[in-house]
Amino acid sequence: MRVRIVFGLTNKGASVPFHHQYLISGLINSLIEKNKNKFNNYVDYNFSGLKGQTKVGKEGLHFYSSKITLVFSSSSEEFLKFILKSLFEHPQIEIGKLLLVPLNVEKENMPQLGEEVKYICISPMVVISPFDPSNDPKKFISPVMDAFSDLVYENLIDRMEKSGRYSAEELAGFFKFQLIPDKNYLTKVKEEEKKFARIFPVFEQENKYEVRGYTFPFTLYAARQVQEFIFDCGIGLFTHKGFGMLDIANADPNQRTTPYEFQ
């Protein structure tokens, strides 16, 4: 289930770092720790960066729109409601230098997903863990290589198993999996000397690590249940820290929202 949290911005022109998901992750963790409930170790959720009218500055992204949106998603509506209730208990929150007032929430209706879906990345996808001694987390792996798809698949099946939502027989049936990048996009990026893979910070127990994150459109061939899990919980590593959020390519998400009452 995915929602959009709409905030009012009280100090236009204030900024956040370009990649500020770690600040949002810190906010979410503080909400969980403050309530000390059963969600202390819950990780089946995902979120985007902040969206609004921005300008690039030396300090990062400066926001000038009166409203700012955050997409938040989870396979558990109970957890999602818990986060929303905890968040809206605060008359104002601070992310970076932004002073934000929670206003309302909109629900994104679940699209019809089949076994072939084309996605776009709205936050970077990480495929190598900094805790894997056999791999360099900053190593570049071309998305056209089978090794890239294999890394994504192995992590995904591990996350789906740990979620406790699927039987061993169901997991064994999810063997059909292939991630095919949009080669035209990759060629265009190369010709324009732009980057689709960058180094990003990840914080774990106050320790900073660096990982490589990828942002590119791709087509995923997988079972419907796999597609739904990815749409709700993200793809790749550190999805609960704001990495790997996807959206459907060539779709207008504004056409599939309804007001969401959570209290």
Secondary structure as UniProt FT lines:
FT   STRAND          2..9
FT   TURN            12..13
FT   STRAND          15..16
FT   HELIX           21..35
FT   TURN            38..41
FT   STRAND          45..47
FT   STRAND          54..57
FT   TURN            58..59
FT   STRAND          60..63
FT   STRAND          67..74
FT   HELIX           77..88
FT   STRAND          93..95
FT   TURN            96..97
FT   STRAND          98..108
FT   STRAND          116..121
FT   STRAND          125..126
FT   TURN            130..131
FT   TURN            133..134
FT   TURN            137..138
FT   TURN            143..144
FT   HELIX           146..163
FT   HELIX           168..172
FT   TURN            173..174
FT   STRAND          177..181
FT   HELIX           183..191
FT   TURN            192..193
FT   STRAND          197..204
FT   TURN            205..206
FT   STRAND          207..214
FT   STRAND          218..222
FT   HELIX           224..233
FT   HELIX           239..241
FT   STRAND          246..248
FT   TURN            249..250
FT   HELIX           253..256
FT   STRAND          257..259
//
